């Protein structure tokens, strides 16, 4: 997780992120402080449940307003593979800072690096586990087409990582393609939270069939719940192997009591308010966490 120093609204990402809001007269310093407070509260909530969190502080320069969302530019895999992804917004490419990678290499064993960042020059983008929602057990990568998710590059990445791509179209209430798959669906161990309403009618039956065949209980959400980030969730695991579902308080409140109870039959829930980050960043709890599956250095020596 990247601790922000200059979080704020990013006009370059707002081009195709319908979840962002333009700030009014609010002081940028107040926005940064509110985001920082929310970030620290989430980290504390995770650590309280003995969930390991590697926090790396961002740098003032170069200015990276979206650095709080690291899952888009990097992913980590069980076999020691680290993947670097091509980013749509030019200023988001600056998030690939040496200091972040140094901290990863110090703590974990990286055996292979796959680097797709040169694709930025050709206008082909694939924004990590924002573009792809990975079922790491079944080796399936779910992805909705968007300006940030190039289908050809997706297939190439899946081939190299050993995943089967499941590609579909998804649109918001205005008919705009959903910019990242991870705002409309979440894959957990035994269930999926997904906005089937936003999936095109042509793609919906095949997507449902794939999810059911993979053994997932489908927890459907509405377009309105998706807009409240009820699809932007992440299941995490503590040192003792206990699993939790992490989400924002806005997302939690978007579920009714029966839906909350259903989710809690699978695992306990951790939620904290992330309103400022959601409003101006256009992302939520899942986007803030780049889960690390790399072997620890102590385990690999």
MONORVEN-V477442 format. One record per residue. RES is the residue in one letter. OMEGA is omega as a letter, one per 30 degrees, with the letter a starting at -180 (NA if undefined). Layout:
# MONORVEN-V477442
RES/OMEGA ; RES/OMEGA
This chain:
# MONORVEN-V477442
X/a ; X/a ; X/a ; X/l ; X/l ; X/l ; X/l ; X/l ; X/a ; X/a ; X/a ; X/l ; X/a ; X/l ; X/a ; X/l ; X/a ; X/a ; X/a ; X/l ; X/l ; X/l ; X/l ; X/l ; X/a ; X/a ; X/l ; X/l ; X/l ; X/l ; X/l ; X/a ; X/l ; X/l ; X/l ; X/l ; X/l ; X/l ; X/a ; X/l ; X/l ; X/l ; X/l ; X/l ; X/l ; X/a ; X/l ; X/l ; X/l ; X/l ; X/a ; X/l ; X/l ; X/a ; X/l ; X/l ; X/l ; X/l ; X/a ; X/l ; X/f ; X/a ; X/l ; X/a ; X/a ; X/a ; X/l ; X/a ; X/a ; X/a ; X/a ; X/a ; X/a ; X/l ; X/a ; X/a ; X/a ; X/a ; X/l ; X/a ; X/l ; X/a ; X/l ; X/a ; X/l ; X/a ; X/a ; X/a ; X/a ; X/a ; X/l ; X/l ; X/l ; X/l ; X/a ; X/a ; X/a ; X/a ; X/l ; X/a ; X/l ; X/a ; X/l ; X/a ; X/l ; X/a ; X/a ; X/l ; X/l ; X/a ; X/a ; X/l ; X/l ; X/a ; X/l ; X/a ; X/l ; X/l ; X/l ; X/a ; X/a ; X/l ; X/l ; X/a ; X/l ; X/a ; X/l ; X/a ; X/l ; X/l ; X/a ; X/l ; X/a ; X/l ; X/a ; X/l ; X/a ; X/a ; X/l ; X/l ; X/l ; X/a ; X/l ; X/a ; X/l ; X/l ; X/a ; X/a ; X/l ; X/a ; X/l ; X/l ; X/l ; X/a ; X/l ; X/l ; X/l ; X/l ; X/a ; X/a ; X/l ; X/l ; X/l ; X/a ; X/l ; X/a ; X/a ; X/l ; X/l ; X/a ; X/l ; X/a ; X/l ; X/a ; X/l ; X/l ; X/l ; X/a ; X/l ; X/l ; X/a ; X/l ; X/a ; X/l ; X/l ; X/l ; X/l ; X/a ; X/a ; X/a ; X/l ; X/l ; X/a ; X/l ; X/l ; X/l ; X/a ; X/a ; X/a ; X/a ; X/a ; X/a ; X/a ; X/a ; X/a ; X/l ; X/l ; X/a ; X/l ; X/l ; X/a ; X/l ; X/l ; X/l ; X/a ; X/l ; X/a ; X/l ; X/a ; X/l ; X/a ; X/l ; X/a ; X/l ; X/l ; X/l ; X/l ; X/l ; X/l ; X/l ; X/a ; X/a ; X/l ; X/l ; X/a ; X/a ; X/l ; X/l ; X/a ; X/l ; X/l ; X/a ; X/a ; X/l ; X/a ; X/a ; X/l ; X/l ; X/l ; X/l ; X/l ; X/a ; X/l ; X/l ; X/l ; X/a ; X/a ; X/l ; X/l ; X/a ; X/l ; X/l ; X/a ; X/l ; X/l ; X/a ; X/l ; X/a ; X/l ; X/l ; X/l ; X/l ; X/l ; X/a ; X/a ; X/l ; X/l ; X/a ; X/a ; X/l ; X/a ; X/l ; X/a ; X/a ; X/a ; X/a ; X/a ; X/a ; X/l ; X/a ; X/a ; X/l ; X/l ; X/l ; X/l ; X/a ; X/a ; X/a ; X/a ; X/a ; X/NA
